[in-house]
Amino acid sequence: MKPKMKILINHPMEFLNCLFALGTDKGFLELIRDFDLEPNDKITGMLQEMKKPLSQYIQQELIYFFDASGLGFVLYKYIIFHVSSNKVTDIIELLQQENSDEFVFKMIECVCKNTLPAKGSPDYIALKGNKPGLLNLIGDTTVQDETRRDRILEAVENPEEVKQRFILLLSRFYNVGFAPFESEIRKIIEAEKPRYQLLLEEMPEMFIKQYLNLDSLEDSPGGYVLHLSFFKYVSCHAYSSYREDIADWFVLGIYSDLLFNESVAAEKQAQFFKVLSDVKRIGIIRLLSERPWFGQELAEALDISPPTVSYHIGFLQQIGVVNFTRTDNRFYYSLDRSKLLKPLEDFIRSLQQS
């Protein structure tokens, strides 16, 4: 039985990816260049135009919530649990109706995954709205940088203010930045969608291995959603619902097929060694050689942020040495030793034969 997967264009998810692209500023374009690709004029031009009408305050808020240390990642929780809401304004309305303490608690769930009590347990329930308890929880949590800790502490101390700041940012940016380009963005994605749809339908195993970096997808009652993204640009990111009845999401950059263009053996070898030439990626490989790890664990062990882990994992998946699987409602990364060793053995063999 093939896993259920629906390819769609979800405007709120694309809005989220756009916010990250602007919040990380030049870092976003560098991520694309690290794949040995040059961002096309469409994306660089659109980001520049979106930024022009924003006040200095909104630009600062973009960085605050959506840079590497930001807490804007919480927005995905409202998106994947309301897949039928395909309007950004609907998601903003959900946020406006949300209790501010519940909103901040969702942020804490993103930051303190490893130190939270079991979901639904009395200790877990008792934390909601319990400011001293939340401050203690944050104090007991290993974070990757003090900026992120400071921001989550500020959210606990001032939940309503942080919620209103977040809503103001989303509302203002949507109205003057994103909305004027929303139709154009959809047309760009729709133009690229047919070939991915065809690949998924005709060669599902290849699609899952090549584009999602998975050996297989297990059957899930909630199924899977694949959002094609202009602002993700290349590679894939997974968002787990951590619930059996709600779909897990994959966000795939519409130019990801550029990563799989055929090249000569020497170019492939050069790319392989280039990917391995980063100390953090070597650290990830060493840890994964011990056992499978999930993203938050890797971030804490290497003292880097979860987005940084995802960034480096993307390169390791590009050369096929890292896979991930869903176990106990978490995505675990594992090392594919054969795909790591074979290029090394081939390179050594080529030297011995020369």
Order of alpha helices (4+ residues) and beta strands (2+ residues): beta-alpha-alpha-alpha-alpha-alpha-alpha-alpha-alpha-alpha-alpha-alpha-alpha-alpha-beta-beta-beta-alpha-alpha-beta-alpha-alpha-beta-beta-alpha
